[in-house]
């Protein structure tokens, strides 16, 4: 358990609270946290819609490759993919990864981020990915780079 110095202001604030006061405070904070988590989920979905759907569509419709927006930075699209092993093909996919010299990706499971990066690299270099083993969906995502 962490000592009180790690928690700074809360250690001082709660030091004289009774057990019941601490429990009630924790319950109140949990309610606030749950509400914020729900709000964050909604905000994240809205951000994902704008960055992966609406802005790439608008760029495509308007023939825009990238643009600078004063006060924000450069907005551009970057290619990305969703990647996963297809259901029922795990062993065959792992065999294929081993056969091509990429068995180091395999643990008890293949880390999704590592698999994504690996498959993205193969796509970028024009190498094949067996469609029978992997789900790969390409998409464009808008990003803002501060200038």
FENSULQUI-V330242 format. One record per pair of residues at least 12 apart in sequence whose ideal C-beta (glycine too) atoms are under 10 Angstrom apart, sorted by the first residue. I is the first residue (numbers start at 0). J is the second residue. Records with the same first field share a line. If there is no record, write none. Layout:
I=J / J
//
This chain:
9=24 / 28
12=24
13=25
46=141
47=140
49=140 / 141
50=74 / 76 / 138 / 139 / 140 / 141 / 142 / 143
51=76 / 79 / 138 / 139 / 140 / 141
52=138 / 139 / 140 / 141
53=141
54=74 / 76 / 139 / 140 / 141 / 142 / 143
55=76 / 138 / 139 / 140 / 141
56=139
57=141
58=74 / 75 / 76 / 139 / 141
59=76 / 139
63=75 / 76
64=76
65=77 / 141 / 142 / 144
67=144 / 146
68=143 / 146
69=146
71=143 / 144 / 145 / 146
72=142 / 143 / 144 / 145 / 146
73=142 / 143 / 144 / 145 / 146
74=141 / 142 / 143 / 144
75=139 / 140 / 141 / 142 / 143 / 144
76=138 / 139 / 140 / 141 / 142
77=138 / 139 / 140 / 141 / 142 / 144
78=119 / 122 / 123 / 137 / 138 / 139 / 140
79=115 / 119 / 136 / 137 / 138 / 139 / 140 / 142
80=115 / 116 / 118 / 119 / 122 / 128 / 133 / 134 / 135 / 136 / 137 / 138
81=111 / 115 / 118 / 134 / 135 / 136 / 137 / 138
82=109 / 111 / 112 / 113 / 114 / 115 / 116 / 117 / 118 / 119 / 122 / 128 / 133 / 134 / 135 / 136 / 137
83=109 / 111 / 114 / 115 / 118 / 132 / 133 / 134 / 135 / 136
84=96 / 108 / 109 / 111 / 114 / 132 / 133 / 134
85=129 / 130 / 131 / 132 / 133 / 134 / 135
86=134
87=131 / 132
88=129 / 131 / 132 / 133 / 134
89=105 / 108 / 109 / 132
90=132
91=129 / 131 / 132
92=105 / 109 / 114 / 129 / 131 / 132 / 133
93=105 / 108 / 109 / 132
94=132
95=128 / 129 / 131 / 132 / 133
96=109 / 114 / 117 / 132 / 133
99=121 / 126 / 127 / 129
101=114 / 117 / 121
103=117
104=116 / 117 / 118
114=133 / 135
115=135
118=133 / 134 / 135
119=135 / 137
121=133 / 135
122=135 / 137
//
